[in-house]
């Protein structure tokens, strides 16, 4: 049986761990609110760009951007996998990577190969361990996503799709539902489907005037729309990360409190047994005299 000194040492160690997890929980809660505000602020822009892109694409049936056309004959599929740079956020990254691994296996069974852009250190490390083909990556994004850091790596897949080298492009991230729930999501980024580019039913049929020409306007707009989708996915993933980390650290703090309570109970029993033994020895010695 452990001695009282050893149990006190264990209690002190768990108490120190509890202080760390409690501090991390509070930091994650503070960052979570900022990440949620950033995510919600990006949604109106994404919705408005989607409506404009839908209206323009339907107003000009004679011109189809490569992003709107399904590429036939390509045996490769692109994935943009968004994960976190840091751990201690529960099973968030594991769930996303498990979902995309299953999707890649389905495509490989159909004779297609995957080319991947990794956003986040955890996903990049996992993909290297399993031997996946990572064409580009970006890590250490910090707590605030910056579009200029994302455009370069993602443009590799966008250019490959326009050249007909990819059959489709998917973006994988963790969608923020609420503080207690986040869902791994696999969304088709390219080609842009009719459901994705669904025009506003209440919108008017405008007669647009293009400057300099219709191709330049639609090309630039759809590129901006795809970039907005990727930025929104990264913002959603960051909000999910902070929420998952806050919940995980709260669970760790609660578990540490339970362990401390159990150790104190064992310590009190050990201490009481030692006192009882000493009293018995004193009584026995007095009786012998």
C-alpha positions as CSV (number, residue, x, y, z in Angstrom):
1,X,0.0,0.0,0.0
2,X,1.2,3.5,-0.8
3,X,2.4,5.6,2.1
4,X,1.0,8.9,3.1
5,X,3.9,10.8,1.6
6,X,3.4,9.2,-1.8
7,X,-0.3,9.9,-1.8
8,X,0.3,13.5,-0.8
9,X,2.7,13.8,-3.8
10,X,0.1,12.4,-6.2
11,X,-2.6,14.8,-4.8
12,X,-0.2,17.7,-5.4
13,X,0.6,16.6,-8.9
14,X,-3.1,16.2,-9.9
15,X,-3.9,19.6,-8.4
16,X,-1.2,21.2,-10.5
17,X,-2.6,19.5,-13.6
18,X,-6.1,20.7,-12.7
19,X,-4.8,24.3,-12.5
20,X,-3.3,24.0,-16.0
21,X,-6.5,22.4,-17.6
22,X,-8.7,25.1,-15.9
23,X,-6.5,27.9,-17.3
24,X,-6.6,26.3,-20.7
25,X,-10.4,26.0,-20.5
26,X,-10.7,29.7,-19.7
27,X,-8.4,30.7,-22.5
28,X,-10.3,28.5,-25.0
29,X,-13.6,30.0,-23.8
30,X,-12.3,33.5,-24.5
31,X,-10.9,32.5,-27.9
32,X,-14.1,30.7,-28.8
33,X,-16.3,33.8,-28.5
34,X,-13.9,35.7,-30.8
35,X,-13.8,32.8,-33.3
36,X,-17.6,32.6,-33.3
37,X,-18.0,36.3,-34.0
38,X,-15.5,36.0,-36.8
39,X,-17.3,33.0,-38.3
40,X,-20.7,34.7,-38.1
41,X,-19.3,37.9,-39.6
42,X,-18.1,36.0,-42.6
43,X,-21.4,34.3,-43.4
44,X,-23.3,37.3,-44.8
45,X,-20.5,38.0,-47.3
46,X,-20.5,34.3,-48.4
47,X,-24.3,34.4,-48.8
48,X,-24.2,37.6,-50.8
49,X,-21.4,36.5,-53.1
50,X,-23.3,33.2,-53.7
51,X,-26.4,35.1,-54.7
52,X,-24.6,37.4,-57.1
53,X,-22.7,34.4,-58.6
54,X,-25.9,32.5,-59.0
55,X,-27.7,35.4,-60.7
56,X,-24.8,36.1,-63.1
57,X,-24.4,32.5,-64.0
58,X,-28.1,32.2,-64.8
59,X,-28.3,35.5,-66.7
60,X,-25.6,34.3,-69.1
61,X,-26.4,30.9,-70.4
62,X,-24.0,31.2,-73.3
63,X,-20.9,31.3,-71.2
64,X,-19.9,28.6,-68.7
65,X,-17.0,29.0,-66.4
66,X,-14.8,25.9,-65.9
67,X,-15.8,25.9,-62.3
68,X,-19.4,25.2,-63.4
69,X,-18.5,22.4,-65.8
70,X,-17.9,18.8,-64.7
71,X,-14.6,17.5,-65.9
72,X,-14.9,14.2,-67.7
73,X,-12.1,11.6,-68.1
74,X,-10.0,12.7,-65.2
75,X,-9.1,10.0,-62.7
76,X,-8.0,12.3,-59.9
77,X,-9.9,14.0,-57.1
78,X,-8.7,16.9,-55.0
79,X,-9.3,17.4,-51.3
80,X,-8.8,20.5,-49.2
81,X,-8.5,19.1,-45.6
82,X,-8.8,21.6,-42.8
83,X,-7.6,20.6,-39.4
84,X,-6.0,22.3,-36.3
85,X,-2.4,23.2,-35.7
86,X,-2.6,22.2,-32.0
87,X,-4.1,19.2,-30.1
88,X,-6.0,18.9,-26.9
89,X,-9.4,19.4,-28.6
90,X,-11.0,16.0,-28.1
91,X,-11.7,13.8,-31.1
92,X,-12.4,16.7,-33.5
93,X,-9.4,16.1,-35.8
94,X,-9.8,12.3,-35.6
95,X,-13.4,12.4,-36.7
96,X,-12.6,14.6,-39.7
97,X,-9.7,12.5,-40.8
98,X,-11.6,9.3,-40.4
99,X,-14.4,10.6,-42.6
100,X,-12.0,11.8,-45.3
101,X,-10.1,8.5,-45.2
102,X,-13.3,6.6,-45.8
103,X,-14.1,8.9,-48.7
104,X,-10.7,8.4,-50.3
105,X,-11.0,4.7,-50.0
106,X,-14.3,4.8,-51.8
107,X,-12.8,6.8,-54.7
108,X,-9.8,4.5,-54.9
109,X,-12.2,1.6,-55.3
110,X,-13.5,3.4,-58.3
111,X,-10.0,3.8,-59.8
112,X,-9.5,7.4,-58.8
113,X,-6.5,8.9,-56.9
114,X,-6.5,11.7,-54.4
115,X,-4.4,14.9,-54.4
116,X,-4.6,16.8,-51.1
117,X,-4.0,20.3,-49.8
118,X,-3.5,20.1,-46.1
119,X,-4.5,23.1,-43.9
120,X,-3.3,22.6,-40.4
121,X,-0.4,20.8,-38.8
122,X,-2.4,17.8,-37.4
123,X,-3.9,16.9,-40.8
124,X,-0.5,17.4,-42.6
125,X,1.3,15.1,-40.2
126,X,-1.4,12.4,-40.5
127,X,-1.4,12.5,-44.3
128,X,2.4,12.1,-44.3
129,X,2.2,9.1,-42.0
130,X,-0.3,7.3,-44.2
131,X,1.6,8.1,-47.4
132,X,-1.1,10.3,-49.0
133,X,-0.1,12.6,-51.9
134,X,0.0,16.1,-50.5
135,X,0.6,18.7,-53.3
136,X,0.7,21.7,-51.0
137,X,0.1,22.6,-47.3
138,X,-0.1,25.6,-45.0
139,X,0.3,25.4,-41.2
140,X,0.6,27.8,-38.2
141,X,-2.4,30.0,-39.2
142,X,-2.7,31.3,-35.6
143,X,-6.1,32.2,-34.1
144,X,-7.1,34.4,-37.0
145,X,-7.4,33.0,-40.6
146,X,-5.8,35.2,-43.3
147,X,-7.0,34.7,-46.8
148,X,-3.6,35.6,-48.3
149,X,-2.1,32.6,-46.6
150,X,-4.8,30.2,-48.0
151,X,-4.9,31.4,-51.6
152,X,-1.5,30.1,-52.6
153,X,-1.8,26.4,-51.5
154,X,-5.4,26.1,-52.6
155,X,-4.7,27.6,-56.0
156,X,-2.8,24.5,-56.9
157,X,-6.0,22.4,-57.0
158,X,-8.1,25.2,-58.6
159,X,-5.6,25.5,-61.5
160,X,-5.5,21.7,-61.8
161,X,-9.3,21.5,-62.0
162,X,-9.5,24.2,-64.7
163,X,-6.9,22.3,-66.7
164,X,-9.0,19.2,-66.6
165,X,-6.7,17.2,-64.4
166,X,-9.2,16.7,-61.5
167,X,-12.7,15.3,-61.6
168,X,-13.9,17.2,-58.5
169,X,-12.6,19.1,-55.5
170,X,-13.9,18.6,-52.0
171,X,-13.3,20.6,-48.9
172,X,-13.2,18.8,-45.5
173,X,-13.7,20.7,-42.2
174,X,-15.5,20.5,-38.9
175,X,-18.8,22.5,-39.0
176,X,-19.7,24.5,-36.0
177,X,-23.2,23.7,-34.8
178,X,-23.1,24.9,-31.2
179,X,-20.7,24.9,-28.3
180,X,-21.3,21.3,-27.5
181,X,-21.7,19.9,-31.0
182,X,-19.4,20.0,-34.1
183,X,-19.8,17.9,-37.1
184,X,-17.1,16.7,-39.6
185,X,-18.3,17.8,-43.1
186,X,-17.2,16.9,-46.6
187,X,-18.5,19.4,-49.1
188,X,-18.1,19.4,-52.9
189,X,-16.3,22.6,-53.8
190,X,-15.9,22.0,-57.6
191,X,-17.8,21.8,-59.8
192,X,-20.2,24.2,-58.3
193,X,-23.6,22.5,-58.3
194,X,-27.0,23.9,-59.0
195,X,-27.9,23.5,-55.3
196,X,-24.8,25.4,-54.3
197,X,-25.5,28.3,-56.7
198,X,-29.2,28.6,-55.9
199,X,-30.4,32.1,-56.7
200,X,-32.6,34.0,-54.4
201,X,-36.2,33.3,-55.3
202,X,-37.2,36.8,-54.4
203,X,-34.5,38.4,-56.6
204,X,-35.3,40.3,-59.7
205,X,-34.1,39.4,-63.2
206,X,-31.6,42.2,-63.7
207,X,-30.2,43.2,-67.1
208,X,-26.5,43.4,-66.2
209,X,-24.0,45.7,-67.9
210,X,-20.5,44.2,-67.8
211,X,-17.2,46.0,-67.8
212,X,-14.9,45.1,-69.4
213,X,-16.7,41.9,-70.5
214,X,-18.9,39.1,-69.2
215,X,-16.1,36.5,-69.1
216,X,-13.8,38.6,-67.0
217,X,-16.5,39.5,-64.5
218,X,-17.8,36.0,-64.0
219,X,-14.3,34.5,-63.9
220,X,-13.2,36.9,-61.2
221,X,-16.5,36.6,-59.2
222,X,-16.4,32.8,-59.1
223,X,-12.8,32.8,-58.0
224,X,-13.7,35.2,-55.2
225,X,-16.7,33.0,-54.3
226,X,-14.6,29.8,-54.1
227,X,-12.1,31.7,-51.9
228,X,-14.9,32.8,-49.6
229,X,-16.1,29.2,-49.3
230,X,-12.6,28.1,-48.2
231,X,-12.2,31.0,-45.8
232,X,-15.6,30.2,-44.3
233,X,-14.6,26.6,-43.9
234,X,-11.4,27.6,-42.0
235,X,-13.3,30.0,-39.8
236,X,-15.9,27.3,-39.0
237,X,-13.1,24.9,-38.1
238,X,-11.4,27.4,-35.8
239,X,-14.6,28.1,-34.0
240,X,-15.1,24.3,-33.6
241,X,-11.6,23.9,-32.4
242,X,-11.9,26.4,-29.5
243,X,-15.3,24.9,-28.5
244,X,-14.0,21.4,-28.6
245,X,-10.9,22.4,-26.6
246,X,-13.0,24.2,-24.0
247,X,-15.2,21.1,-23.5
248,X,-12.2,18.8,-23.4
249,X,-10.4,20.9,-20.8
250,X,-13.5,21.2,-18.7
251,X,-13.9,17.4,-18.7
252,X,-10.2,17.1,-17.8
253,X,-10.6,19.5,-14.9
254,X,-13.7,17.6,-13.6
255,X,-11.9,14.3,-13.9
256,X,-8.9,15.8,-12.0
257,X,-11.3,16.9,-9.2
258,X,-12.7,13.3,-9.0
259,X,-9.2,11.9,-8.8
260,X,-8.2,14.3,-6.1
261,X,-11.3,13.3,-4.1
262,X,-10.5,9.6,-4.4
263,X,-6.8,10.2,-3.4
264,X,-7.8,12.2,-0.4
265,X,-10.1,9.4,0.7
266,X,-7.3,6.9,0.4
267,X,-4.9,9.2,2.2
268,X,-7.4,9.7,5.1
269,X,-7.9,5.9,5.4
270,X,-4.1,5.3,5.3
271,X,-3.6,8.0,7.9
272,X,-6.3,6.6,10.2
273,X,-4.9,3.1,9.9
274,X,-1.5,4.4,10.9
275,X,-2.9,6.2,13.9
276,X,-4.9,3.1,14.9
277,X,-1.8,1.0,14.7
278,X,0.2,3.4,16.8
279,X,-2.5,3.5,19.5
280,X,-2.7,-0.3,19.5
281,X,1.1,-0.5,20.0
282,X,1.0,2.0,22.9
283,X,-1.9,0.1,24.6
284,X,-0.1,-3.2,24.1
285,X,3.1,-1.8,25.6
286,X,1.3,-0.3,28.6
287,X,-0.5,-3.6,29.2
288,X,2.8,-5.5,29.1
289,X,4.3,-3.3,31.7
